[in-house]
């Protein structure tokens, strides 16, 4: 259950999911920053 385990379809799916979550978090942060600038 450690990082860098057996690379298979499951690992590929997990890597894609993590990337999607990171991108979503960055988009949310950018949106919050723009909102605070506009409303501030």
Secondary structure, DSSP 8 states (H G I E B T S, - for coil): --TT---SHHHHHHHHHHHHHHHHHHHHHHHHHHHHHHH-
